[in-house]
Amino acid sequence: MYETGELIEKASKALRYMPEIKRPGIKSTKTSLKFDEGGIISDIVSSYATLWDKTFQIPDILAYIQSKIGLTRSTILQILIESDRLDDVLINPQLFLDNAVTQIKEALNELLIDGIKYEKIGNVEYEMRLFEDYEIHVNDRTFFIFQKEKTIFGNMMPLDSHVEYQFAKDCETREDVEFYFKLPFWFKIKTPIGNYTPDWALIKKNEKTVYFVAETKSENQELKESEKRKIKCGKAHFDEFEGVEYRQVVKVSDLD
C-alpha cells in the first residue's frame, strides 16, 4: 500500500524533471533514383525539416491518464499541478501525455514495490509429473544431465543462456550441491508489475537451507529497472518461508 500524498509528491517531482517536450516537426526528403547494370542507385537531392506551427486540439488530459493508470482524477490533477509542467501540453499534447503516463507509472510501481509484503496462506506443492511432462526443445543451451539423482529433470534441462548452462554444469559437478533444478515457466510469484519466475532452486549438502536464485546474468549485463523491482518482490516473498534464502548471483560459487 502507499499514501496518496507520497505518490503525488514522487510523481510530480518525476514530471518536473522529465525531458523537455518539443514541438512536433515535419521532415521532407527528396531522393533521386538511377538505374544501371549494377542495380538501383539512390541519392538524396534535398532534405529539410519544419516545425508544426498549427494549433492542437487538447484532449481530455485527466481521462486519458486515468485510462492508462487507474488513479482518481483528483490525484492526477494534483500531480500535474504540482509538477509545474502542465503548460507543456500546449506544445505537444500526445508526447506530453505519454511521457507523463510513463513517469507516473514509474513512481507508482516504486511505491508499490517498496511497501510490498507477502503473507503465507497455505502450503503450495507441485507434482513431479509437471516436471516430467515439461516439453523441451533442444538447442545449444540445452543441458544434458549425467547425475540424474541431483535434479528433478530426467535427461535434459531447458536453459535460456550460456551463463545458465555454466551454472547448471557447476551444480552438477560440485560436490557441495546436493540437489538443483531450473525453475519452469509455470512457477510464478505474483507482483504488482507482473508475474516473476526466479531462475533456480538448489540445496547445498549438510545444510537445511533451500536456495532460490534470481537472475543468473553475466557480470557485464545490467538488470532492467523492472527486473530489479521483481527481484525485490521475490525477496519479500521468500522472507515468509523458514529455511529458504533468496539470492541474486552470477555463479554457484557466489553462494559460498
LINQUIJO-V623794 format. One line per field, one symbol per residue. burial: + if it has 16 or more other C-alpha atoms within 10 Angstrom, else -. A space follows every 10 residues. Layout:
burial->???
//
This chain:
burial->------++-+ ++++++-+-- +--------- ---------- ---------- ---------- ++--+----- -----++-++ -++-++-++- +++++++--+ ++++-+++++ +++------- ---------- ---------- +++++----+ +++---+++- --+++++++- ++----++++ ++++------ +----+++++ ++++-----+ +++++++--- --------++ +++++++++- ---+-+++++ ++----
//
